[in-house]
Amino acid sequence: MQLKAFALLAVIGSAFAKRPDNTSICDFYTEALLKESNATNQYTLLKLLVNTAVIGNYTAPNVGISVTGILANGTFNGTNVNLLPYFDGGLASSNRGGSSGVAVNFLDDGGAAPLLLTMPANSASSNHKLLTHLYSYFGVLLGCSGEAMPGFPAYTGQGSQQQVHKFMSLNAHQVGYFIQQVGKAAASFGISDEDVMIIGAALSEKFDYRCSPQSTVVYSQGPQLQAICQDDTCPLSPNASCSAYGTPVEPVVANATLAMGEGTNSTSNSTKSSPTPPSNKAPSKPAGKSTGSVIQISLALMGVTVLAVAL
């Protein structure tokens, strides 16, 4: 189960006081990190969190948690994972309403460079909406009180994450790696062990259980199919409704160079070819923070300036 491995992510003590039960994770840590919890600052926190989960550590100081980032090659429970081809157009894996997936380069306007500046892209004319949707979606998951207010755009994406990921056929290692990187990103900002576990539990409950019944994430969108873990390595929901999901569709290679061995017409081994379910072995303790060239970003973190560190 992914959540058992996730439990080992928060390996250090929090730099902050205990969060009150009546204050959301988003609101509490926005005030702790940025001094004031308002819609604009909450959105900034979500950009920092999501961008760190996507590209790895780029802020310093962090609290000693090394984040590889979901765009980098990684491992989960000893299995190699490569999610980049789902983001750069290497695979025809995006759902645009047709009967098969299409290739979309979500990094088409600057790649990682604007993310290092806590931006989704260099302009609003790109496919940057994936990142902006993630900012707002995670804002809902983490209980940001300013979501949908001036300074924090409301989530306007697809209500069903199963539909978003319909042509990806993600396995337990891939989904586990994604959840792991989000947890490490949260822990790297000093979010407490308990709250990192809450984040992991929310992600696992909504997205990790194959054939799970409809559930609501965004209240205005109502109950939707949410599971993105789709093949037989994924844990089966105790209330499974597999007929509602249909047969998983493997992504087709759109660009063999970018696909790097992923996809159905690839000639090299893929992480998706492994039929072995993930073990309950916990990931090893993360190493220290990343280093690199420095670009300054002004953030109030316990009275010091936070620095953006290039990969």
C-alpha positions in Angstrom: 0.0 0.0 0.0 1.4 3.4 -1.0 0.4 5.0 2.4 2.6 2.7 4.4 5.6 3.8 2.3 4.4 7.4 2.6 4.6 7.2 6.4 8.4 7.4 6.3 8.5 10.6 4.3 8.3 13.0 7.3 11.5 12.1 9.0 12.3 15.3 10.9 10.5 17.4 13.4 8.5 20.4 12.4 9.8 23.9 12.7 6.3 25.1 13.6 3.9 24.9 16.5 1.2 22.2 16.2 -1.6 23.1 13.8 -5.0 23.7 15.5 -7.7 21.2 14.4 -10.0 24.0 13.3 -7.3 25.5 10.9 -6.6 23.9 7.5 -3.2 22.8 6.5 -3.1 25.5 3.8 -4.1 28.4 6.0 -1.9 27.4 8.9 1.3 26.9 6.9 0.7 30.0 4.8 0.7 32.1 7.9 3.7 30.2 9.3 5.8 30.6 6.2 4.5 33.9 4.7 3.4 35.7 7.8 -0.2 36.3 6.7 -2.8 33.9 5.5 -4.7 35.5 2.6 -5.7 34.4 -0.8 -2.6 35.7 -2.6 -0.2 34.2 -0.1 -2.1 30.9 -0.1 -1.8 30.7 -3.9 2.0 31.5 -3.5 2.4 28.6 -1.1 0.6 26.2 -3.5 2.8 27.3 -6.3 5.9 26.7 -4.2 4.6 23.3 -3.1 3.5 22.1 -6.5 6.6 23.4 -8.4 8.8 21.7 -5.8 6.9 18.4 -6.3 7.3 18.7 -10.1 11.0 19.8 -10.5 12.5 19.1 -7.1 14.1 21.4 -4.5 14.6 24.9 -5.7 14.1 26.8 -2.4 16.7 27.2 0.4 16.9 26.9 3.2 14.7 23.8 3.4 14.7 21.5 6.4 16.9 18.7 5.0 14.4 16.9 2.8 15.7 16.2 -0.8 12.9 16.2 -3.4 13.8 14.6 -6.7 10.7 15.9 -8.5 8.2 13.9 -10.6 9.8 15.1 -13.9 13.1 13.4 -12.9 13.8 9.7 -13.2 13.2 8.0 -9.8 12.4 4.8 -8.1 9.5 3.6 -6.0 9.9 0.4 -3.9 12.9 -0.5 -6.0 11.1 0.0 -9.4 12.3 2.6 -11.9 9.8 5.3 -12.6 9.9 7.9 -15.5 6.9 10.2 -15.6 8.4 12.9 -17.9 7.0 11.4 -21.2 3.5 12.1 -19.9 4.3 15.8 -19.6 6.6 16.6 -22.6 4.6 15.0 -25.4 6.6 11.8 -25.6 3.4 9.8 -25.1 -0.1 10.2 -26.5 -1.6 10.1 -23.0 -3.7 13.3 -22.6 -7.5 13.1 -22.8 -8.9 15.7 -25.2 -12.3 14.1 -25.5 -11.6 11.6 -28.2 -11.4 7.8 -28.3 -7.6 7.8 -27.8 -5.0 9.9 -26.1 -3.1 12.8 -27.7 0.4 14.1 -27.2 0.6 17.4 -25.4 3.8 19.2 -24.3 2.9 20.8 -21.0 6.4 22.2 -20.7 6.2 24.1 -24.0 7.0 27.6 -22.7 10.2 27.6 -20.8 10.3 24.1 -19.4 11.6 24.1 -15.8 13.0 27.7 -16.0 9.8 29.5 -15.1 9.0 26.9 -12.4 12.3 27.9 -10.7 10.8 31.4 -10.5 7.6 30.1 -8.9 5.7 30.5 -12.2 3.8 27.9 -14.3 5.3 29.1 -17.6 6.7 32.2 -19.3 3.3 33.2 -20.7 -0.4 32.4 -20.5 -0.5 31.3 -24.1 1.1 27.9 -23.5 -0.2 24.6 -22.0 0.6 26.0 -18.6 -2.9 25.4 -17.5 -1.8 22.0 -16.2 0.3 23.7 -13.5 -2.4 26.4 -12.7 -5.0 23.6 -12.4 -2.7 21.8 -10.0 -2.2 24.9 -7.9 -6.0 25.4 -7.5 -6.8 21.6 -7.2 -4.3 21.1 -4.4 -5.6 24.3 -2.8 -9.0 22.6 -2.5 -7.4 19.4 -1.2 -5.5 21.3 1.5 -8.4 23.5 2.5 -7.2 26.9 1.3 -9.9 29.3 2.6 -8.9 31.9 -0.1 -9.5 29.5 -3.0 -11.8 31.1 -5.6 -11.2 34.5 -4.2 -9.3 37.4 -5.8 -5.6 36.3 -5.8 -6.4 32.6 -5.9 -8.1 31.3 -9.0 -10.8 28.7 -8.6 -10.2 25.2 -10.0 -11.9 25.0 -13.4 -10.4 21.8 -14.7 -12.0 18.4 -15.2 -13.9 17.1 -12.2 -13.0 13.4 -12.8 -9.3 12.7 -12.4 -10.1 9.2 -13.9 -11.1 11.0 -17.1 -8.0 13.2 -17.0 -5.7 10.1 -16.7 -7.9 7.8 -18.9 -5.2 7.1 -21.5 -2.3 6.7 -19.1 -2.9 3.3 -17.5 -0.8 4.3 -14.5 0.6 1.6 -12.2 1.1 1.5 -8.5 4.8 2.4 -8.8 4.1 5.5 -10.8 1.2 6.8 -8.6 3.2 5.9 -5.5 6.2 8.0 -6.8 3.9 10.9 -7.5 2.4 10.8 -4.0 5.8 10.4 -2.5 7.2 13.5 -4.2 4.2 15.6 -3.1 4.8 14.4 0.5 8.5 15.2 0.3 7.8 18.6 -1.1 5.5 19.3 1.8 8.0 18.0 4.3 10.8 20.1 2.8 9.0 23.2 3.9 8.7 22.0 7.5 5.2 20.7 7.4 4.7 18.4 10.4 4.9 14.6 10.3 1.2 14.4 11.2 0.2 16.8 8.4 2.4 15.2 5.8 0.5 12.0 6.7 -2.8 13.7 6.3 -1.8 14.9 2.8 -0.6 11.5 1.9 -3.8 9.9 3.1 -6.0 12.3 1.1 -4.0 11.6 -2.1 -4.0 7.9 -1.5 -7.7 7.7 -0.7 -8.8 9.7 -3.7 -6.4 8.4 -6.4 -4.6 5.3 -5.4 -7.4 2.7 -5.1 -8.3 1.0 -8.4 -12.0 1.1 -9.3 -12.9 3.3 -6.3 -16.5 4.6 -6.3 -17.3 8.2 -7.1 -16.2 10.8 -4.6 -16.2 14.6 -4.4 -13.0 16.7 -4.4 -14.3 20.1 -5.7 -17.7 20.6 -4.1 -19.2 22.4 -7.0 -18.4 19.5 -9.3 -20.0 16.9 -7.2 -19.1 13.1 -7.0 -16.8 11.9 -9.8 -14.6 8.9 -10.6 -11.2 9.9 -9.2 -8.9 6.8 -9.2 -5.9 7.3 -11.4 -4.1 4.1 -10.5 -5.5 1.7 -13.1 -3.6 -1.5 -13.7 -3.4 -4.7 -11.7 -0.6 -3.6 -9.5 -2.9 -1.0 -7.9 -4.7 -1.9 -4.7 -8.3 -2.7 -5.3 -10.9 -0.5 -3.6 -12.9 -2.4 -1.0 -16.0 -0.8 -2.7 -14.7 -1.5 -6.2 -16.8 -0.4 -9.2 -14.6 -1.5 -12.1 -17.3 -1.5 -14.7 -17.6 2.3 -14.3 -13.9 2.7 -15.3 -13.7 0.4 -18.3 -10.5 -1.2 -19.5 -7.3 0.8 -19.0 -5.8 2.1 -22.2 -2.0 2.0 -22.5 -0.5 5.3 -23.8 1.0 5.1 -27.3 4.4 6.5 -28.2 4.2 9.8 -29.9 7.9 10.6 -30.0 10.2 7.7 -29.5 13.1 9.9 -28.3 11.0 11.6 -25.7 9.1 8.5 -24.7 12.4 6.9 -23.5 11.1 3.4 -23.4 7.6 4.1 -22.1 4.4 3.4 -24.1 2.8 0.5 -25.9 4.9 0.4 -29.1 8.2 0.9 -27.3 11.0 -1.7 -27.9 12.7 -1.1 -24.6 11.6 -2.1 -21.1 9.1 0.1 -19.4 8.2 0.5 -15.7 4.7 -0.4 -16.8 5.8 -3.8 -17.9 6.4 -5.0 -14.3 3.5 -7.2 -13.0 4.9 -7.3 -9.5 2.7 -5.3 -7.0 4.6 -2.8 -4.8 5.9 -4.1 -1.5 5.4 -2.3 1.8 9.1 -1.5 2.0 9.5 2.1 3.0 11.7 4.4 1.0 15.1 5.3 2.4 15.7 8.5 4.4 16.1 11.4 2.0 19.4 13.1 1.6 20.1 16.8 2.1 18.9 19.7 0.1 20.0 20.4 -3.5 22.5 23.0 -4.5 22.9 25.1 -7.6 23.0 28.7 -8.9 21.0 31.1 -6.9 18.1 33.3 -7.9 16.6 35.4 -5.1 12.9 35.2 -4.1 11.7 37.1 -1.1 9.8 35.0 1.4 9.4 35.4 5.1 10.5 32.1 6.6 11.4 32.4 10.3 13.0 35.8 9.6 15.3 34.7 6.7 15.2 35.1 2.9 14.3 32.1 0.9 16.4 31.5 -2.2 15.4 29.8 -5.4 18.1 27.3 -6.3 18.5 26.3 -10.0 18.8 22.6 -10.8 
